[in-house]
Amino acid sequence: MRDSRLGAYGAAGLGLMLAAKVLALAAAPAVVIPWLLVAAHAASRASAVLAIATGSYVRAAGAAKPVADGVAPGGLAVALATGAVAVSGLWMFASPVVTIAGVAGLAAGHLAMRGVYERKLGGYTGDCLGAVQQTSELGLYLGAVAVM
């Protein structure tokens, strides 16, 4: 993880993630796409903040270690509230069923990625947080589109 170069597997993973997002959004009605983008953007970043607040950083010391472990007091509440406000737009302009399915997909993506990196690494790194954010975003898209 200390090597910043992108390898073949990383490039393939990013390409597949981008293709899955494009395909999921293409399957949604055009009027809902802006609301999906806003909701997924904010909620997936709140998902990464939740991973910081409830997980532990892998490295005990070193240059890559964050200055402070965890999230500042109130930071998790702000992140979750921001995500909830963004998702409320989806609730109003799509439907409650679409919103609930999207949030369920987001939670599934969050839990799946956390399960992988916590089992393999015993905690998170910055790369893990990026992966949680990306899989949570894709999960929201797929969950919402599944019931449209």
DSSP file (Angstrom, degrees, kcal/mol; ACC not computed):
  #  RESIDUE AA STRUCTURE BP1 BP2  ACC     N-H-->O    O-->H-N    N-H-->O    O-->H-N    TCO  KAPPA ALPHA  PHI   PSI    X-CA   Y-CA   Z-CA
    1    1 A M              0   0    0      0, 0.0   126,-0.1     0, 0.0   124,-0.0   0.000 360.0 360.0 360.0 -13.7    0.0    0.0    0.0
    2    2 A R        +     0   0    0      2,-0.0     2,-0.6     0, 0.0     0, 0.0   0.634 360.0  88.8 -82.6 -11.5    3.0    2.3    0.3
    3    3 A D        -     0   0    0      1,-0.1     0, 0.0     2,-0.1     0, 0.0  -0.780  62.2-163.9 -87.2 118.9    3.6    2.1   -3.5
    4    4 A S        +     0   0    0     -2,-0.6    -1,-0.1     2,-0.1     2,-0.1   0.507  52.9 110.4 -84.1  -3.8    1.5    4.8   -5.1
    5    5 A R        -     0   0    0      1,-0.1     2,-0.6     0, 0.0    -2,-0.1  -0.433  68.6-126.9 -73.4 147.3    1.8    3.4   -8.6
    6    6 A L        -     0   0    0     -2,-0.1    -2,-0.1     4,-0.1    -1,-0.1  -0.843  28.9-161.1 -96.0 122.3   -1.3    1.9  -10.2
    7    7 A G     >  -     0   0    0     -2,-0.6     4,-2.4     1,-0.0     5,-0.2  -0.193  36.4 -87.3 -92.8-173.5   -0.9   -1.6  -11.4
    8    8 A A  H  > S+     0   0    0      1,-0.2     4,-2.3     2,-0.2     5,-0.2   0.894 126.8  48.3 -64.2 -41.5   -2.8   -3.7  -13.9
    9    9 A Y  H  > S+     0   0    0      2,-0.2     4,-2.5     1,-0.2    -1,-0.2   0.887 111.8  50.0 -68.1 -38.1   -5.2   -5.0  -11.3
   10   10 A G  H  > S+     0   0    0      2,-0.2     4,-2.5     1,-0.2    -2,-0.2   0.919 111.9  47.3 -64.4 -43.9   -5.9   -1.5  -10.0
   11   11 A A  H  X S+     0   0    0     -4,-2.4     4,-2.4     2,-0.2    -2,-0.2   0.906 113.2  48.6 -64.7 -41.7   -6.5   -0.2  -13.4
   12   12 A A  H  X S+     0   0    0     -4,-2.3     4,-2.5     2,-0.2    -2,-0.2   0.914 111.7  50.0 -64.2 -42.1   -8.8   -3.1  -14.2
   13   13 A G  H  X S+     0   0    0     -4,-2.5     4,-2.3     2,-0.2    -2,-0.2   0.917 111.8  47.0 -62.8 -44.1  -10.7   -2.6  -10.9
   14   14 A L  H  X S+     0   0    0     -4,-2.5     4,-2.5     2,-0.2    -1,-0.2   0.906 112.6  50.4 -64.4 -41.1  -11.2    1.1  -11.5
   15   15 A G  H  X S+     0   0    0     -4,-2.4     4,-2.4     1,-0.2    -2,-0.2   0.914 112.0  46.5 -63.1 -43.3  -12.3    0.5  -15.1
   16   16 A L  H  X S+     0   0    0     -4,-2.5     4,-2.5     2,-0.2    -1,-0.2   0.885 111.9  51.2 -67.0 -38.4  -14.9   -2.1  -14.0
   17   17 A M  H  X S+     0   0    0     -4,-2.3     4,-2.1     2,-0.2    -2,-0.2   0.932 112.1  46.6 -63.6 -45.3  -16.1    0.1  -11.2
   18   18 A L  H  X S+     0   0    0     -4,-2.5     4,-2.4     1,-0.2    -2,-0.2   0.910 112.6  49.9 -63.6 -42.4  -16.6    3.0  -13.6
   19   19 A A  H  X S+     0   0    0     -4,-2.4     4,-2.5     1,-0.2    -1,-0.2   0.901 109.9  50.9 -63.3 -40.8  -18.4    0.8  -16.1
   20   20 A A  H  X S+     0   0    0     -4,-2.5     4,-2.3     2,-0.2    -1,-0.2   0.896 110.8  49.0 -64.6 -39.4  -20.7   -0.6  -13.5
   21   21 A K  H  X S+     0   0    0     -4,-2.1     4,-2.6     2,-0.2     5,-0.2   0.930 111.8  48.1 -64.6 -45.2  -21.6    2.9  -12.4
   22   22 A V  H  X S+     0   0    0     -4,-2.4     4,-2.2     1,-0.2    -2,-0.2   0.921 113.7  47.3 -62.0 -44.3  -22.3    4.1  -15.9
   23   23 A L  H  X S+     0   0    0     -4,-2.5     4,-1.1     2,-0.2    -1,-0.2   0.894 112.1  49.6 -65.6 -39.9  -24.4    1.0  -16.6
   24   24 A A  H  < S+     0   0    0     -4,-2.3     4,-0.4     1,-0.2     3,-0.4   0.930 113.7  45.2 -65.1 -44.6  -26.4    1.4  -13.4
   25   25 A L  H >< S+     0   0    0     -4,-2.6     3,-1.0     1,-0.2    -2,-0.2   0.852 108.4  57.5 -68.4 -32.8  -27.1    5.1  -14.1
   26   26 A A  H 3< S+     0   0    0     -4,-2.2    -1,-0.2     1,-0.2    -2,-0.2   0.779 102.8  55.7 -66.5 -25.4  -28.0    4.3  -17.7
   27   27 A A  T 3< S+     0   0    0     -4,-1.1    -1,-0.2    -3,-0.4    -2,-0.2   0.597  94.3  86.8 -82.1 -10.9  -30.7    1.9  -16.4
   28   28 A A  S <  S-     0   0    0     -3,-1.0     5,-0.1    -4,-0.4     2,-0.1  -0.565  93.3 -95.2 -88.4 152.0  -32.3    4.7  -14.3
   29   29 A P    >>  -     0   0    0      0, 0.0     3,-1.5     0, 0.0     4,-1.1  -0.402  35.8-120.1 -61.9 143.2  -34.9    7.1  -15.6
   30   30 A A  T 34 S+     0   0    0      1,-0.3     3,-0.3     2,-0.2    -2,-0.1   0.818 110.4  58.4 -58.1 -34.2  -33.3   10.3  -16.7
   31   31 A V  T 34 S+     0   0    0      1,-0.2     4,-0.3     2,-0.1    -1,-0.3   0.748 108.2  46.3 -69.6 -22.6  -35.3   12.5  -14.2
   32   32 A V  T <> S+     0   0    0     -3,-1.5     4,-2.4     1,-0.1     3,-0.4   0.685  89.7  84.8 -92.0 -21.0  -33.9   10.5  -11.3
   33   33 A I  H  X S+     0   0    0     -4,-1.1     4,-2.6    -3,-0.3     5,-0.2   0.879  87.6  50.8 -56.2 -46.1  -30.2   10.4  -12.3
   34   34 A P  H  > S+     0   0    0      0, 0.0     4,-2.1     0, 0.0    -1,-0.2   0.907 112.8  47.4 -59.8 -37.9  -29.3   13.8  -10.8
   35   35 A W  H  > S+     0   0    0     -3,-0.4     4,-2.5    -4,-0.3    55,-0.2   0.866 110.8  51.6 -70.8 -35.8  -30.9   12.8   -7.5
   36   36 A L  H  X S+     0   0    0     -4,-2.4     4,-2.8     2,-0.2     5,-0.3   0.925 109.7  50.0 -63.3 -44.2  -29.1    9.5   -7.6
   37   37 A L  H  X S+     0   0    0     -4,-2.6     4,-2.1    -5,-0.2    -2,-0.2   0.925 114.1  43.9 -61.4 -46.0  -25.8   11.2   -8.2
   38   38 A V  H  X S+     0   0    0     -4,-2.1     4,-2.2    -5,-0.2     5,-0.3   0.939 116.2  46.7 -65.6 -47.2  -26.2   13.7   -5.3
   39   39 A A  H  X S+     0   0    0     -4,-2.5     4,-2.5    47,-0.2     5,-0.3   0.922 115.3  45.3 -62.4 -45.2  -27.5   11.1   -2.9
   40   40 A A  H  X S+     0   0    0     -4,-2.8     4,-2.0    -5,-0.2     5,-0.3   0.879 111.2  53.8 -68.1 -37.2  -24.8    8.6   -3.7
   41   41 A H  H  X S+     0   0    0     -4,-2.1     4,-1.2    -5,-0.3    -2,-0.2   0.961 117.4  34.3 -61.6 -52.1  -22.0   11.2   -3.5
   42   42 A A  H  X S+     0   0    0     -4,-2.2     4,-1.8     1,-0.2    41,-0.2   0.924 119.9  48.2 -72.2 -44.6  -22.9   12.4   -0.1
   43   43 A A  H  X S+     0   0    0     -4,-2.5     4,-1.7    -5,-0.3    -1,-0.2   0.863 109.5  52.7 -68.3 -35.2  -24.0    9.1    1.5
   44   44 A S  H  X S+     0   0    0     -4,-2.0     4,-1.4    -5,-0.3    -1,-0.2   0.844 109.3  49.5 -70.7 -31.4  -21.0    7.2    0.2
   45   45 A R  H  X S+     0   0    0     -4,-1.2     4,-1.9    -5,-0.3    -1,-0.2   0.850 108.1  53.0 -74.0 -33.5  -18.7    9.7    1.8
   46   46 A A  H  X S+     0   0    0     -4,-1.8     4,-2.3     1,-0.2    -2,-0.2   0.851 104.7  57.8 -64.0 -33.6  -20.6    9.5    5.0
   47   47 A S  H  X S+     0   0    0     -4,-1.7     4,-1.8     2,-0.2    -2,-0.2   0.892 105.3  48.9 -62.5 -40.5  -20.0    5.8    4.8
   48   48 A A  H  X S+     0   0    0     -4,-1.4     4,-1.8     2,-0.2    -2,-0.2   0.889 110.0  51.1 -67.1 -38.5  -16.2    6.4    4.7
   49   49 A V  H  X S+     0   0    0     -4,-1.9     4,-2.6     1,-0.2    -2,-0.2   0.892 107.7  53.7 -64.7 -38.3  -16.5    8.6    7.7
   50   50 A L  H  X S+     0   0    0     -4,-2.3     4,-1.9     1,-0.2    -1,-0.2   0.885 105.7  53.5 -61.9 -38.2  -18.4    5.9    9.5
   51   51 A A  H  X S+     0   0    0     -4,-1.8     4,-1.1     1,-0.2    -1,-0.2   0.885 110.7  46.6 -63.8 -38.1  -15.6    3.5    8.7
   52   52 A I  H  < S+     0   0    0     -4,-1.8     3,-0.3     1,-0.2    -2,-0.2   0.925 113.2  48.9 -67.1 -44.0  -13.1    5.9   10.3
   53   53 A A  H  < S+     0   0    0     -4,-2.6    -2,-0.2     1,-0.2    -1,-0.2   0.800 122.1  32.0 -68.5 -29.6  -15.3    6.4   13.4
   54   54 A T  H  < S+     0   0    0     -4,-1.9    -1,-0.2    -5,-0.2    -2,-0.2   0.440 113.7  62.9-110.4  -0.8  -15.9    2.7   14.0
   55   55 A G  S  < S-     0   0    0     -4,-1.1     2,-0.4    -3,-0.3    15,-0.1  -0.500  73.7-118.2-113.9-175.5  -12.6    1.2   12.8
   56   56 A S        -     0   0    0     -2,-0.2    68,-2.3    66,-0.1     2,-0.1  -0.971  27.3-111.5-127.8 144.8   -9.0    1.3   13.7
   57   57 A Y  B     -a  124   0A   0     -2,-0.4    68,-0.2    66,-0.2     8,-0.0  -0.470  23.8-135.4 -72.9 143.0   -6.1    2.5   11.6
   58   58 A V  S    S+     0   0    0     66,-2.2     2,-0.3    -2,-0.1    -1,-0.1   0.943  82.3  65.0 -68.1 -50.9   -3.7   -0.3   10.5
   59   59 A R        -     0   0    0     65,-0.3     3,-0.1     1,-0.1    -2,-0.1  -0.562  62.9-157.5 -83.1 135.9   -0.3    1.3   11.2
   60   60 A A  S    S-     0   0    0     -2,-0.3     2,-0.3     1,-0.2    -1,-0.1   0.804  75.5  -3.0 -79.2 -30.4    0.6    2.1   14.8
   61   61 A A  S    S+     0   0    0      4,-0.0     2,-0.2     3,-0.0    -1,-0.2  -0.968  82.4  88.8-154.1 165.6    3.2    4.7   13.8
   62   62 A G  S >  S-     0   0    0     -2,-0.3     3,-1.1     1,-0.1    -3,-0.0  -0.627  80.5 -63.7 129.0 174.2    4.8    6.3   10.8
   63   63 A A  T 3  S+     0   0    0      1,-0.2    -1,-0.1    -2,-0.2     0, 0.0   0.778 125.9  55.4 -67.1 -27.9    4.5    9.1    8.3
   64   64 A A  T 3  S+     0   0    0     -3,-0.2    -1,-0.2     2,-0.1    62,-0.1   0.548  81.7 108.5 -85.5  -6.1    1.3    7.7    6.9
   65   65 A K  S <  S-     0   0    0     -3,-1.1    -3,-0.1     1,-0.1    -5,-0.1  -0.505  77.4-111.4 -72.9 135.6   -0.6    7.6   10.2
   66   66 A P        -     0   0    0      0, 0.0     3,-0.1     0, 0.0    -1,-0.1  -0.243  22.9-117.2 -60.9 155.3   -3.3   10.2   10.6
   67   67 A V  S    S+     0   0    0      1,-0.2     2,-0.4     2,-0.0    -2,-0.1   0.908 100.6  20.2 -60.7 -42.9   -2.6   13.0   13.1
   68   68 A A  S    S-     0   0    0      2,-0.1    -1,-0.2     4,-0.0     2,-0.2  -0.992  82.5-125.6-130.6 136.4   -5.6   11.9   15.2
   69   69 A D  S    S+     0   0    0     -2,-0.4     2,-0.1    -3,-0.1   -13,-0.1  -0.497  74.3   4.2 -74.5 148.3   -7.4    8.5   15.2
   70   70 A G  S    S-     0   0    0    -18,-0.2     2,-0.3    -2,-0.2   -17,-0.2  -0.334 100.5 -48.5  81.1-159.5  -11.1    8.5   14.6
   71   71 A V        -     0   0    0    -18,-0.1     3,-0.1   -19,-0.1     5,-0.1  -0.886  57.7 -99.1-119.3 145.3  -13.4   11.4   13.8
   72   72 A A    >>  -     0   0    0     -2,-0.3     3,-2.8     1,-0.2     4,-0.6  -0.241  59.6 -78.5 -58.0 150.5  -13.6   14.8   15.5
   73   73 A P  T 34 S+     0   0    0      0, 0.0    -1,-0.2     0, 0.0     0, 0.0  -0.293 121.9  11.2 -53.7 128.5  -16.4   15.1   18.0
   74   74 A G  T 3> S+     0   0    0     -3,-0.1     4,-2.3     1,-0.0     5,-0.2   0.261  98.1 109.6  85.3 -12.6  -19.6   15.7   16.1
   75   75 A G  H <> S+     0   0    0     -3,-2.8     4,-2.5     1,-0.2     5,-0.2   0.897  77.8  48.3 -63.9 -41.4  -17.9   14.9   12.8
   76   76 A L  H  X S+     0   0    0     -4,-0.6     4,-2.8     2,-0.2     5,-0.2   0.915 111.2  51.1 -65.2 -41.6  -19.8   11.6   12.3
   77   77 A A  H  > S+     0   0    0      1,-0.2     4,-2.5     2,-0.2    -2,-0.2   0.909 111.3  47.9 -62.0 -42.1  -23.1   13.3   13.1
   78   78 A V  H  X S+     0   0    0     -4,-2.3     4,-2.5     2,-0.2    -2,-0.2   0.928 113.2  48.0 -64.2 -45.0  -22.4   16.0   10.5
   79   79 A A  H  X S+     0   0    0     -4,-2.5     4,-2.3     1,-0.2    -2,-0.2   0.926 114.5  45.2 -62.7 -45.5  -21.4   13.4    7.9
   80   80 A L  H  X S+     0   0    0     -4,-2.8     4,-2.4     2,-0.2    -1,-0.2   0.888 113.2  50.5 -67.3 -38.3  -24.5   11.2    8.5
   81   81 A A  H  X S+     0   0    0     -4,-2.5     4,-2.4    -5,-0.2    -2,-0.2   0.906 110.5  49.6 -65.6 -40.8  -26.8   14.3    8.6
   82   82 A T  H  X S+     0   0    0     -4,-2.5     4,-2.1     1,-0.2    -2,-0.2   0.921 112.2  47.8 -63.3 -43.9  -25.4   15.5    5.3
   83   83 A G  H  X S+     0   0    0     -4,-2.3     4,-2.2   -41,-0.2   -40,-0.3   0.899 111.4  50.9 -62.4 -40.4  -25.8   12.1    3.7
   84   84 A A  H  X S+     0   0    0     -4,-2.4     4,-1.7     2,-0.2    -2,-0.2   0.889 109.0  50.5 -66.1 -39.6  -29.4   11.9    5.1
   85   85 A V  H  X S+     0   0    0     -4,-2.4     4,-0.9     2,-0.2    -1,-0.2   0.922 111.8  48.0 -64.3 -42.7  -30.3   15.3    3.6
   86   86 A A  H >X S+     0   0    0     -4,-2.1     4,-0.8     1,-0.2     3,-0.6   0.895 111.6  49.6 -64.7 -39.5  -28.9   14.3    0.2
   87   87 A V  H 3X S+     0   0    0     -4,-2.2     4,-1.9     1,-0.2     3,-0.3   0.792  98.9  67.7 -70.3 -27.2  -30.8   11.0    0.3
   88   88 A S  H 3X S+     0   0    0     -4,-1.7     4,-2.0     1,-0.2    -1,-0.2   0.828  93.6  59.0 -63.5 -29.8  -34.0   12.8    1.2
   89   89 A G  H <X S+     0   0    0     -4,-0.9     4,-2.3    -3,-0.6    -1,-0.2   0.892 104.8  49.3 -63.2 -38.6  -34.0   14.4   -2.2
   90   90 A L  H  X>S+     0   0    0     -4,-0.8     4,-2.3    -3,-0.3     5,-0.7   0.891 107.8  55.1 -65.1 -39.1  -34.1   10.9   -3.7
   91   91 A W  H  <5S+     0   0    0     -4,-1.9    -2,-0.2     1,-0.2    -1,-0.2   0.897 113.7  41.0 -59.1 -41.9  -37.0   10.1   -1.3
   92   92 A M  H  <5S+     0   0    0     -4,-2.0    -2,-0.2     1,-0.2    -1,-0.2   0.861 123.8  34.5 -77.5 -36.2  -39.0   13.0   -2.7
   93   93 A F  H  <5S+     0   0    0     -4,-2.3    -2,-0.2    -5,-0.2    -3,-0.2   0.615 130.6  23.6-102.2 -13.0  -38.2   12.7   -6.4
   94   94 A A  T  <5S-     0   0    0     -4,-2.3    -3,-0.2    -5,-0.2     3,-0.1   0.615 109.9 -84.7-108.8 -87.8  -38.0    9.0   -6.9
   95   95 A S     >< -     0   0    0     -5,-0.7     4,-2.2     1,-0.1     5,-0.2  -0.926  25.9-102.5-175.2 161.6  -39.9    7.1   -4.3
   96   96 A P  H  > S+     0   0    0      0, 0.0     4,-2.8     0, 0.0     5,-0.2   0.880 120.5  54.1 -61.1 -36.9  -39.5    5.7   -0.7
   97   97 A V  H  > S+     0   0    0      2,-0.2     4,-2.5     1,-0.2     5,-0.2   0.922 109.0  47.4 -64.5 -43.8  -39.1    2.2   -2.1
   98   98 A V  H  > S+     0   0    0      2,-0.2     4,-2.3     1,-0.2    -1,-0.2   0.906 113.5  49.1 -62.7 -41.7  -36.2    3.3   -4.4
   99   99 A T  H  X S+     0   0    0     -4,-2.2     4,-2.6     2,-0.2     5,-0.2   0.927 111.6  47.3 -65.4 -45.7  -34.6    5.2   -1.5
  100  100 A I  H  X S+     0   0    0     -4,-2.8     4,-2.2     1,-0.2    -2,-0.2   0.913 113.5  48.3 -63.4 -42.5  -34.8    2.3    0.9
  101  101 A A  H  X S+     0   0    0     -4,-2.5     4,-2.2    -5,-0.2    -1,-0.2   0.893 111.8  50.8 -64.8 -38.4  -33.4   -0.1   -1.7
  102  102 A G  H  X S+     0   0    0     -4,-2.3     4,-2.4    41,-0.3    41,-0.2   0.916 110.9  47.2 -64.4 -43.6  -30.6    2.4   -2.5
  103  103 A V  H  X S+     0   0    0     -4,-2.6     4,-2.6     2,-0.2    -1,-0.2   0.872 110.7  53.0 -66.6 -36.0  -29.7    2.8    1.2
  104  104 A A  H  X S+     0   0    0     -4,-2.2     4,-2.2    -5,-0.2    -1,-0.2   0.904 110.1  48.1 -64.4 -40.4  -29.8   -1.0    1.6
  105  105 A G  H  X S+     0   0    0     -4,-2.2     4,-2.5     2,-0.2    35,-0.3   0.892 110.4  51.9 -64.9 -40.0  -27.4   -1.3   -1.4
  106  106 A L  H  X S+     0   0    0     -4,-2.4     4,-2.5    33,-0.4    -2,-0.2   0.932 110.7  47.5 -60.7 -46.6  -25.1    1.3    0.1
  107  107 A A  H  X S+     0   0    0     -4,-2.6     4,-2.8     1,-0.2     5,-0.2   0.891 110.8  52.0 -63.2 -39.2  -25.0   -0.6    3.4
  108  108 A A  H  X S+     0   0    0     -4,-2.2     4,-2.5     2,-0.2    -1,-0.2   0.921 111.2  46.7 -63.9 -43.6  -24.3   -3.9    1.6
  109  109 A G  H  X S+     0   0    0     -4,-2.5     4,-2.2     2,-0.2    27,-0.3   0.909 113.7  49.3 -63.1 -42.1  -21.4   -2.3   -0.3
  110  110 A H  H  X S+     0   0    0     -4,-2.5     4,-2.3     1,-0.2     5,-0.2   0.951 115.0  42.7 -60.8 -51.8  -20.1   -0.7    3.0
  111  111 A L  H  X S+     0   0    0     -4,-2.8     4,-2.3     1,-0.2    -2,-0.2   0.871 112.9  52.6 -67.1 -37.3  -20.2   -3.9    4.9
  112  112 A A  H  X S+     0   0    0     -4,-2.5     4,-1.7    -5,-0.2    -1,-0.2   0.940 113.0  43.0 -64.6 -46.7  -18.8   -6.1    2.2
  113  113 A M  H  X S+     0   0    0     -4,-2.2     4,-2.4     1,-0.2     5,-0.3   0.911 114.1  50.6 -68.6 -40.5  -15.8   -3.9    1.6
  114  114 A R  H  X S+     0   0    0     -4,-2.3     4,-2.5    -5,-0.2     5,-0.3   0.900 107.6  54.5 -62.9 -39.2  -15.2   -3.5    5.4
  115  115 A G  H  X S+     0   0    0     -4,-2.3     4,-1.4    -5,-0.2    -1,-0.2   0.892 109.9  47.8 -60.2 -39.3  -15.4   -7.3    5.8
  116  116 A V  H  X S+     0   0    0     -4,-1.7     4,-2.0     2,-0.2     5,-0.2   0.967 117.3  37.7 -67.7 -54.0  -12.7   -7.8    3.2
  117  117 A Y  H  X>S+     0   0    0     -4,-2.4     4,-3.0     1,-0.2     5,-0.8   0.845 115.5  52.0 -75.0 -30.5  -10.1   -5.3    4.4
  118  118 A E  H  X5S+     0   0    0     -4,-2.5     4,-0.8    -5,-0.3    -1,-0.2   0.876 112.2  47.1 -70.4 -34.2  -10.7   -5.8    8.1
  119  119 A R  H  <5S+     0   0    0     -4,-1.4    -2,-0.2    -5,-0.3    -1,-0.2   0.902 122.2  35.0 -70.1 -40.5  -10.2   -9.6    7.7
  120  120 A K  H  <5S+     0   0    0     -4,-2.0    -2,-0.2    -5,-0.2    -3,-0.2   0.858 135.4  19.7 -83.1 -36.6   -7.1   -9.2    5.6
  121  121 A L  H  <5S-     0   0    0     -4,-3.0    -3,-0.2    -5,-0.2    -2,-0.1   0.676  89.9-127.4-109.9 -22.5   -5.5   -6.1    7.2
  122  122 A G  S  <<S+     0   0    0     -4,-0.8     2,-0.3    -5,-0.8    -4,-0.2   0.587  83.2   8.8  83.0  10.2   -7.0   -5.8   10.6
  123  123 A G  S    S-     0   0    0     -6,-0.7     2,-0.3   -68,-0.1   -66,-0.2  -0.968  91.2 -67.0 171.4-167.9   -8.0   -2.2   10.1
  124  124 A Y  B     -a   57   0A   0    -68,-2.3   -66,-2.2    -2,-0.3   -65,-0.3  -0.735  28.4-173.9-111.5 158.1   -8.2    0.5    7.5
  125  125 A T     >  -     0   0    0     -2,-0.3     4,-1.9   -68,-0.2     5,-0.2  -0.760  49.8 -91.1-126.9 178.5   -5.8    2.6    5.4
  126  126 A G  H  > S+     0   0    0     -2,-0.3     4,-1.9     1,-0.2     5,-0.2   0.881 128.3  54.1 -61.3 -37.4   -6.6    5.5    3.1
  127  127 A D  H  > S+     0   0    0      1,-0.2     4,-2.1     2,-0.2    -1,-0.2   0.889 106.1  52.7 -63.0 -38.5   -6.9    3.0    0.2
  128  128 A C  H  > S+     0   0    0      2,-0.2     4,-2.5     1,-0.2    -1,-0.2   0.891 106.8  52.2 -64.5 -39.8   -9.5    1.1    2.2
  129  129 A L  H  X S+     0   0    0     -4,-1.9     4,-2.3     1,-0.2    -1,-0.2   0.894 109.1  50.2 -64.5 -39.5  -11.5    4.2    2.8
  130  130 A G  H  X S+     0   0    0     -4,-1.9     4,-2.4     2,-0.2    -1,-0.2   0.892 110.6  49.7 -63.3 -39.6  -11.5    4.9   -0.9
  131  131 A A  H  X S+     0   0    0     -4,-2.1     4,-2.6     2,-0.2     5,-0.3   0.892 109.8  50.7 -67.1 -39.4  -12.7    1.4   -1.6
  132  132 A V  H  X S+     0   0    0     -4,-2.5     4,-2.2     2,-0.2     5,-0.2   0.926 111.4  48.8 -62.3 -44.2  -15.5    1.7    1.0
  133  133 A Q  H  X S+     0   0    0     -4,-2.3     4,-2.3     1,-0.2    -2,-0.2   0.933 113.5  46.0 -62.2 -45.8  -16.6    5.0   -0.6
  134  134 A Q  H  X S+     0   0    0     -4,-2.4     4,-2.4     1,-0.2    -2,-0.2   0.915 114.9  45.0 -66.8 -43.8  -16.6    3.5   -4.1
  135  135 A T  H  X S+     0   0    0     -4,-2.6     4,-2.3     2,-0.2    -1,-0.2   0.846 112.6  52.5 -71.0 -31.3  -18.4    0.3   -3.2
  136  136 A S  H  X S+     0   0    0     -4,-2.2     4,-2.1   -27,-0.3    -2,-0.2   0.920 110.2  48.4 -66.6 -43.0  -21.0    2.2   -1.1
  137  137 A E  H  X S+     0   0    0     -4,-2.3     4,-2.0    -5,-0.2    -2,-0.2   0.940 113.8  45.7 -61.5 -47.9  -21.7    4.5   -4.0
  138  138 A L  H  X S+     0   0    0     -4,-2.4     4,-2.8     1,-0.2     5,-0.2   0.888 109.9  56.0 -63.1 -38.9  -22.1    1.7   -6.5
  139  139 A G  H  X S+     0   0    0     -4,-2.3     4,-2.7     1,-0.2   -33,-0.4   0.892 106.0  50.4 -60.9 -40.0  -24.2   -0.2   -4.0
  140  140 A L  H  X S+     0   0    0     -4,-2.1     4,-2.4   -35,-0.3     5,-0.2   0.935 111.9  47.8 -63.5 -45.4  -26.6    2.7   -3.7
  141  141 A Y  H  X S+     0   0    0     -4,-2.0     4,-2.6     1,-0.2     5,-0.2   0.948 115.2  44.3 -58.8 -49.4  -26.9    2.9   -7.5
  142  142 A L  H  X S+     0   0    0     -4,-2.8     4,-1.8     1,-0.2    -2,-0.2   0.895 113.4  50.2 -67.0 -39.9  -27.5   -0.8   -7.9
  143  143 A G  H  X S+     0   0    0     -4,-2.7     4,-0.7   -41,-0.2   -41,-0.3   0.927 114.5  44.3 -63.2 -44.2  -30.0   -1.0   -5.0
  144  144 A A  H >< S+     0   0    0     -4,-2.4     3,-0.9    -5,-0.2     4,-0.4   0.923 114.6  47.8 -66.2 -44.6  -32.0    1.9   -6.4
  145  145 A V  H >< S+     0   0    0     -4,-2.6     3,-0.8    -5,-0.2    -1,-0.2   0.807 100.3  68.3 -68.8 -28.2  -32.0    0.7  -10.0
  146  146 A A  H 3< S+     0   0    0     -4,-1.8    -1,-0.2     1,-0.2    -2,-0.2   0.797 108.2  36.3 -62.5 -28.2  -33.0   -2.9   -8.9
  147  147 A V  T <<        0   0    0     -3,-0.9    -1,-0.2    -4,-0.7    -2,-0.2   0.403 360.0 360.0-107.3   2.6  -36.5   -1.7   -7.8
  148  148 A M    <         0   0    0     -3,-0.8    -1,-0.2    -4,-0.4    -2,-0.1   0.489 360.0 360.0 -79.0 360.0  -37.1    0.9  -10.6
